[in-house]
Amino acid sequence: MKIFSSQKKTIEAFVNNECNNGKSNDGRVWFEDNVIYSFGRHFPLAVRFDNGFFAINDTKYSMNTRKHQNIIKALTSGVHVNIVMPTRETKLEDFLNMVDSLL
């Protein structure tokens, strides 16, 4: 797993599909394949699709997660959809099901 110098650099690498797995030097943001997480598997921050489109979990959680959400929204302007989940604790499967229901 590649380690990036900051949370923002990690999010940028995910958006730009620089590698399959990476994490910030503090471990608070990481991605595996097409999913990036904020602070834990309980919060998938976004999913990157093969066509370059992104689904962003826009559920309110914490100030730090909101910062991550704002970074990824800015980096994917015009190629993302915001999804608000009914609960703060979101399993990846539930998030993907919500995305599928919108497509």
N, C-alpha and C positions, 0 to 999 in steps of 0.2 A: 504494500500500500504506500503510495506516494504521500509525503507530508508537506503541506504548504505552510508558508510563513504567517498566514492570517486566515481568519474566517472568510473575509472577502475574497482573497485569492483562491480559496477552496471552492467557493460558489462560482467564481469566474471559470475555474477549470472544469467544473461540472457543466456549466452552460456551454462552454466551448468544446466539450467532449474530448478533453486533452488526454485522459486516461480512464481506465475502467474503475479504479478504486483510489480514493484519496481522502485525506482528513486534514483538518487544521492542526497547527502545532499544539493547541490547547485541547484538542479532541472534542470540542463542542459541536463541530459541524463535520460531517463526513458523508461520502457517497459510495455506493456500491452499484456498479453497472448504471442503470437508468433511474435510480432513486437517491435523493439526497435527504439527510436527516438533520434535524435541529435538536441537539441535546439528548437524543435517545430514539430508539425504535418506536416509541409511543407517538412520535411526531414526524411522519414523513413530510418534509418541507415541500418537495416537488417531485414530479415524474417527468422525465425527458422521453419523448417518443421518437421513433426512428425518422419521422418526417420533419424533425426540428421543432415540433410544437411542444409546449410545456403546460402541465396542469399544476397549479400552485395551491397548496393548502393554505387558505386565507383565514383559518380559524384563529381567533384571538387566544393567545396563550400567555406570553410574557413579553416584557419590553425587549429582551434580547432576541427572542424568536421573531418579534415584529421587525426588528432590525434586519434579520436574515431574510424575512419575507420582502421587505422593501428593496434590498439589494438585488434579489433574484427578479423581482418585478421590473426593476429598472434595466437590468441586463437582457430581459426577454420581451421588452416592449413590442407589442404588435403580434407576438407569437405565443401568447399564453392565455389561459383562462383561470380565473380565481374561483376556488371552490371552498365554501364554508361548510364544515362538517358539523353535525348536530351535537357532538361532544368534543371536549378537548383531547381526550385520550383516543387516538385514532390508530387503528391497525391498518397496515398497508393494504390488506385485502379489502377493507371497508372503503378506503380512499379510492382504490382502483375501481371498485364497484360503482362508486359515485361518479367517477370520470366516465365509465362505460355508459351509465344511464343518460349522460348528457350528449354523448356522441351519436 
